Amino acid sequence: MKTKEIDKGLIEIIEIKNQLNGIVYHDKKYDEIEDHLHEIEDDFIDKHGIELEGILKKVHIAICPDVDLLSPLSYIAHEYKKVGENDTGPIYDIKHDQGVYVEVDSYVKKTTKLVIVPNPLRVILNIDGHTREEVWSVNM
């Protein structure tokens, strides 16, 4: 598994998304940065899409088998916060409201969302805005 390459690609996407989040839509640079983001995302899917789909499919089968699998790009949060750094790069965290809505049998009456977080590569289930569960990790 090429998790270090996936991490690098995710971090690049995250940094560009965070840059976009830091400027207003009518800023002259916005369209240029957004176009660059789409190019990076396309390259990322070309290189890592099949592997990420496999990971996400395992997660879906385990916790939300009745929910359709989406593009791996859908599971990338809109906003990440840099919380540190290690020898392989920045460490990010996400808010509890980030991710793709999924219906999880174990949490029927709760809002649940899946999101990909890099370094180390993992899939987090955000539960009801207060709790999170690591449902897949490169270390699992």
Phi and psi in degrees as a GROMACS rama.xvg file:
@    title "Ramachandran Plot"
@    xaxis  label "Phi"
@    yaxis  label "Psi"
@TYPE xy
-95.7527  56.7081  LYS-2
-67.2514  -32.9626  THR-3
-65.9698  -38.9442  LYS-4
-68.7834  -39.6747  GLU-5
-63.4861  -44.4149  ILE-6
-56.5356  -47.5505  ASP-7
-60.0137  -43.7517  LYS-8
-64.648  -43.1827  GLY-9
-62.9009  -42.5727  LEU-10
-63.1116  -39.4409  ILE-11
-62.275  -44.6601  GLU-12
-62.3926  -45.3548  ILE-13
-60.1365  -44.6057  ILE-14
-64.0391  -38.2802  GLU-15
-70.107  -41.2906  ILE-16
-60.867  -43.0481  LYS-17
-63.8044  -36.3043  ASN-18
-63.7496  -44.139  GLN-19
-62.0206  -41.3537  LEU-20
-63.0942  -21.9927  ASN-21
-88.3651  -3.45071  GLY-22
-125.425  159.762  ILE-23
-83.8667  154.338  VAL-24
-58.0744  -36.3107  TYR-25
-85.4757  4.29803  HIS-26
-63.7165  140.309  ASP-27
-60.1924  -28.795  LYS-28
-81.0392  -16.52  LYS-29
-56.7264  -52.1687  TYR-30
-62.0182  -40.0414  ASP-31
-63.0288  -45.945  GLU-32
-66.5148  -40.9704  ILE-33
-64.1781  -41.6078  GLU-34
-61.9162  -41.5784  ASP-35
-63.0919  -40.6601  HIS-36
-59.0787  -45.2156  LEU-37
-63.875  -37.2221  HIS-38
-63.7965  -45.1347  GLU-39
-63.4216  -42.5047  ILE-40
-63.5963  -41.8424  GLU-41
-61.5116  -45.3666  ASP-42
-62.0773  -41.1088  ASP-43
-60.4249  -45.8044  PHE-44
-66.7631  -40.1201  ILE-45
-58.8942  -40.6387  ASP-46
-82.4297  -38.2677  LYS-47
-126.935  0.318193  HIS-48
-58.4389  -45.3023  GLY-49
-64.4818  -43.5798  ILE-50
-65.0784  -43.3892  GLU-51
-66.7314  -37.9183  LEU-52
-61.0549  -38.9304  GLU-53
-62.0898  -43.099  GLY-54
-63.4697  -48.7898  ILE-55
-65.7833  -33.5949  LEU-56
-63.647  -42.4445  LYS-57
-59.7663  -42.7465  LYS-58
-63.218  -47.0188  VAL-59
-60.182  -45.4814  HIS-60
-59.8231  -39.6952  ILE-61
-74.2951  -38.8001  ALA-62
-121.493  -21.4844  ILE-63
-148.01  63.3372  CYS-64
-63.4792  -19.3929  PRO-65
-89.8453  -0.870037  ASP-66
-98.9685  132.274  VAL-67
-66.7517  141.338  ASP-68
-77.1839  133.818  LEU-69
-104.532  176.738  LEU-70
-58.9563  141.951  SER-71
-54.4441  -28.6783  PRO-72
-62.16  -29.1705  LEU-73
-64.8901  -25.9483  SER-74
-88.9188  0.803958  TYR-75
-85.2686  128.587  ILE-76
-63.8292  159.025  ALA-77
-76.046  -26.1006  HIS-78
-146.986  132.143  GLU-79
-122.588  149.027  TYR-80
-114.4  127.727  LYS-81
-74.2599  124.236  LYS-82
-117.539  1.04312  VAL-83
167.615  -167.542  GLY-84
-152.789  147.075  GLU-85
-130.526  -170.231  ASN-86
-67.675  -12.4578  ASP-87
-106.642  0.37325  THR-88
134.52  -166.122  GLY-89
-68.8979  148.844  PRO-90
-106.977  131.462  ILE-91
-118.603  154.847  TYR-92
-129.19  163.881  ASP-93
-129.416  156.425  ILE-94
-75.864  159.68  LYS-95
-70.3206  -10.5813  HIS-96
-94.8235  4.2605  ASP-97
-89.6753  150.464  GLN-98
121.439  -179.476  GLY-99
-94.2555  129.734  VAL-100
-60.8602  132.717  TYR-101
-139.03  150.626  VAL-102
-98.626  115.068  GLU-103
-107.952  124.085  VAL-104
-55.7306  -34.7827  ASP-105
-72.2435  -16.9436  SER-106
-130.714  55.2788  TYR-107
-55.3754  -42.5397  VAL-108
-97.4634  16.182  LYS-109
-120.25  150.568  LYS-110
-77.6641  125.258  THR-111
-128.932  137.998  THR-112
-138.316  139.286  LYS-113
-99.8035  140.271  LEU-114
-147.812  144.096  VAL-115
-92.6435  135.303  ILE-116
-130.932  133.045  VAL-117
-90.5151  167.624  PRO-118
57.8838  70.3353  ASN-119
-82.7394  154.207  PRO-120
-62.2914  126.819  LEU-121
-156.398  161.767  ARG-122
-116.379  126.229  VAL-123
-109.64  138.96  ILE-124
-102.994  112.127  LEU-125
-84.6419  128.268  ASN-126
-119.484  117.949  ILE-127
55.1428  26.5651  ASP-128
72.4321  1.3697  GLY-129
-131.251  -25.6717  HIS-130
-123.908  153.643  THR-131
-140.322  155.268  ARG-132
-137.186  129.856  GLU-133
-79.9741  112.922  GLU-134
-100.268  -14.6635  VAL-135
-155.714  140.74  TRP-136
-147.746  151.282  SER-137
-58.1859  -24.8351  VAL-138
-86.0867  -5.43779  ASN-139
